[in-house]
Amino acid sequence: MKTKKIAGNITGFITVFFWGITYISTKVLLEVFNPVEILFTRFLMGLTFLVFLYPKPLKIKDKKQEIYFALAGITGVTSFYLLENIALTYTMASNVGVISALAPFFTGIVGYIFMKNKEKLTRNFFIGFILALIGVGLISFNGAIAFKINPVGDLLAVTSVIIWGMYGNLTRKLGSYGYNTIQVTRRTFIYGIIFMLPALKFFDFNIQVSDLLKGKYLFNMLFLGLGASAICFVTWNYTVKVLGAVKASLFIYLIPIITVITSCIFLKERLTWMLSLGIIFAILGLAISNKKEKL
């Protein structure tokens, strides 16, 4: 069990490391593609890769389990990413960045209220959450002239985070069925893509293959499709399976830190005292949230 927990922590860190640098790739792709074109293409690539990697079909033991696969697809793949991308068109990225730090909190609350296998929400969980939220706030608001509340965008961002909390708990439920993690991820992707289809026409999906085949765009799309989608969803599902939905979600606190560091390296952005302080608070919050309380 101890070895599994170590492995779960390693896969959790690898996952958020990749997710932390997806913003750089997405920023490059947004030069020629709209958010839905990027979203659909990356998950279609991810699904294709997973089928190639592990082609064995998944045989469902109980037809009722299919409902949970469908719910995981519409929450973690379709709804979360669509709402987050749409929110960014209405409100500032700094707002969305801070709101995204609520993911561990909502994961814990959703699991505590709705899931039968309840994970205990300890005092350290809430203390760590507050410290991490302060850290993410410092990171997100660094350099911002003013914090502006936009009801539509901020509400969409909050909704997307609540949905991610649902997905985290659904992932743990799927992990309890004993299926291969790749098969579970692949099934989730299939449902996510199916539920995404109606949005393609609504958001004017018209991707140009000639643009996609250009060097930097192809590289970044492959990174999002194969790395951030296919591989990362497999490693994330494994992390949730081993550590639980709440413990796994705490790694999300690291995403803004990784984004800041990689932005300084690749985008030549400046590392300020506020960013440094935010990183310290976020790491401290993660450490405290993971610390066991003495009885």
Steps between C-alpha positions, in 0.01 A plus 500: 500500500786737587661434160169572327464830687851604397415410140173693531685811619749469213226465237312789661802727469571389141138574408490852640844571354367431151173681571694796636673560167193441282421872522814576300403254227142623499618860470698408189210307344252783565690698237314305229241272669199573718461328842253234380721405204791450739286309750344259252824433310710435811253249647451326165879464478506378859232238435679376187825467694335305784332261255839439337670463839247255644252376236332238719129591523345567838234251600261660746403268788186692590302717258432749781873581501460647152314791659809595703722485191260733318488738796881504522521580128253787508650651819878453476541523123213702349348730759807594703717604205220669308385706798857595591579612146175697469561660841833634375318691227292687760734554793869543578734202509599604853140453614483152349840417649386576853164330456671182371674471838158413644517159325629301802238662722211414268639150443494442874153649548345311205656174620389557859139577406430269208750209500461197727876457552547829683845643555535682830545875468752585770598831658831484312306470174328835560814674635700382199221603266499856634880533478506356148217730393700800626802375306307448179344843546844664525613312188188579298467867597870579452529793263125547475393864505166426661284209598168523321200285575319375190186310607467294180865398461563442870182298540601281203844450655350399836263261322791339313687440828192345663471272198867402537421407861227270369742349249760431769250300704365320193856400413542339839172316451620368162831398655318280751365281219841338446535580128826587328573874545563553128170334413317720751662815360426395143134437579476839669655670194248333269208640697670839531544526124142385435361768731733753338360448148196733536732782608709479179238662280397749768860621546584504127736202479697535176855383562746535212726197450761719329531707820506190719791349304721805554796420726431688824123445485534127436751463784280683750184316393680166534617603844144587605349190337752231590658648812251724680193302396581131439792441737398751766143378532632145545749610767237722667247216512767279657583771755135535599464123520796470739480821706130582484324791332573759770870421549558485126325832441748674733765469228299758304650763731832441319369582152528882532854457639609288204328739260688797649840327493462372143369840386814662641713249310320480165307828481769708677255625759650658813500321836391765752492496881122452490533193279771359727286556811201342326704190417606466864140530627370248245766240584446555873126454455553174311737371770258582783201351317691174458618492863325249723346639816588351837215348692 
